[in-house]
Amino acid sequence: QVQVVESGGGLVQPGGSLRLSCAASRYIFSIYSMGWYRQAPGKQRELVATIVISGSSTNYADSVKGRFTISRDGAKNTVYLQMNSLKPEDTAVYYCNAVVVRGTSAVWGQGTQVTVSS
């Protein structure tokens, strides 16, 4: 199986940037896809961005297109989420997941808090 661990969250002012990291416990090219989701207080968890590891196909929520970028680094077995032009409505716990085999259940990390506030 695989484990994933998120890092990089914190407090940032509106308009600022953060980069989240998701480290996998195995070679990421043995994983089908990885993704970032978020959950704000009182709301359901929602998709932010996903990446198919082999081929680098990506998918983004409309609310983050043009501001967030998901990428992967095979040498570090890590997937990143670069977040620019952050807004207060981006405040949430951000979760990373990994789908080892397409169509199977995802493995989730513990989450990292992102707070956008002045």
C-alpha positions as CSV (number, residue, x, y, z in Angstrom):
1,Q,0.0,0.0,0.0
2,V,1.0,3.6,0.3
3,Q,1.0,6.4,2.9
4,V,0.9,10.1,2.2
5,V,1.9,13.0,4.4
6,E,1.0,16.6,3.8
7,S,3.1,19.6,4.8
8,G,3.4,23.3,4.0
9,G,0.2,24.8,5.4
10,G,0.0,27.9,7.4
11,L,-1.3,31.5,7.7
12,V,-1.0,33.8,4.7
13,Q,-2.5,37.2,3.8
14,P,-4.9,37.5,0.9
15,G,-3.0,37.7,-2.4
16,G,-0.2,35.6,-1.0
17,S,1.2,32.2,-1.9
18,L,1.8,28.9,-0.3
19,R,3.2,25.6,-1.6
20,L,1.8,22.4,-0.1
21,S,3.8,19.1,-0.3
22,C,2.5,15.6,-0.3
23,A,5.2,12.9,0.3
24,A,4.3,9.3,-0.7
25,S,5.9,6.3,1.0
26,R,6.5,4.6,-2.3
27,Y,7.8,5.4,-5.7
28,I,5.1,7.7,-7.1
29,F,5.3,6.3,-10.6
30,S,3.9,3.1,-9.1
31,I,0.8,5.1,-8.2
32,Y,-2.0,5.9,-10.6
33,S,-3.0,9.3,-9.5
34,M,-2.7,11.8,-6.6
35,G,-4.8,14.7,-5.7
36,W,-5.5,17.6,-3.4
37,Y,-8.9,18.1,-1.7
38,R,-10.0,20.6,0.9
39,Q,-12.7,20.9,3.5
40,A,-13.8,24.2,5.0
41,P,-15.7,24.4,8.3
42,G,-19.3,23.3,7.9
43,K,-18.7,22.3,4.3
44,Q,-18.2,19.0,2.4
45,R,-14.7,18.0,1.2
46,E,-14.2,19.2,-2.3
47,L,-11.8,18.5,-5.1
48,V,-9.0,21.0,-5.7
49,A,-6.7,19.4,-8.2
50,T,-5.6,15.9,-9.3
51,I,-2.7,14.6,-11.4
52,V,-2.3,11.3,-13.2
53,I,1.3,10.5,-12.3
54,S,2.3,8.9,-15.6
55,G,1.6,11.4,-18.3
56,S,1.0,14.4,-15.9
57,S,-2.6,14.9,-16.9
58,T,-4.2,17.3,-14.5
59,N,-7.7,18.4,-13.4
60,Y,-8.6,21.5,-11.4
61,A,-11.7,22.8,-9.7
62,D,-13.1,25.9,-11.5
63,S,-12.5,28.0,-8.3
64,V,-8.7,27.5,-8.4
65,K,-8.0,27.4,-12.2
66,G,-5.3,29.9,-13.1
67,R,-4.2,30.3,-9.4
68,F,-3.2,26.8,-8.3
69,T,-0.8,24.4,-10.0
70,I,-0.4,20.7,-9.1
71,S,2.9,19.0,-10.1
72,R,5.0,16.0,-9.2
73,D,8.6,15.2,-8.5
74,G,9.5,11.6,-9.1
75,A,12.9,11.9,-7.5
76,K,11.3,13.0,-4.2
77,N,8.2,10.9,-4.5
78,T,6.3,14.1,-3.8
79,V,3.3,16.0,-5.3
80,Y,3.0,19.7,-4.8
81,L,0.2,22.2,-4.9
82,Q,1.4,25.7,-5.6
83,M,-1.2,28.2,-4.5
84,N,-1.0,31.8,-5.7
85,S,-3.4,34.8,-5.3
86,L,-4.9,33.2,-2.3
87,K,-8.3,34.3,-1.1
88,P,-10.1,34.1,2.3
89,E,-12.4,31.5,0.7
90,D,-9.4,29.2,0.2
91,T,-9.2,28.7,3.9
92,A,-9.6,25.1,4.7
93,V,-7.9,21.9,5.7
94,Y,-6.1,20.5,2.6
95,Y,-5.9,16.8,2.2
96,C,-3.7,14.8,-0.2
97,N,-4.8,11.4,-1.5
98,A,-3.3,8.7,-3.6
99,V,-5.0,6.1,-5.8
100,V,-2.6,3.3,-6.4
101,V,-4.7,1.4,-8.9
102,R,-7.3,3.2,-11.1
103,G,-10.8,2.5,-9.8
104,T,-9.7,1.5,-6.3
105,S,-10.2,3.4,-3.0
106,A,-7.9,6.3,-2.3
107,V,-5.5,6.6,0.6
108,W,-5.8,9.9,2.5
109,G,-3.4,11.9,4.5
110,Q,-4.1,13.7,7.8
111,G,-4.5,17.1,6.3
112,T,-2.8,20.5,6.6
113,Q,-4.5,23.8,7.6
114,V,-4.4,26.7,5.3
115,T,-5.7,30.0,6.6
116,V,-6.0,33.1,4.4
117,S,-6.6,36.2,6.5
118,S,-5.3,39.7,7.0
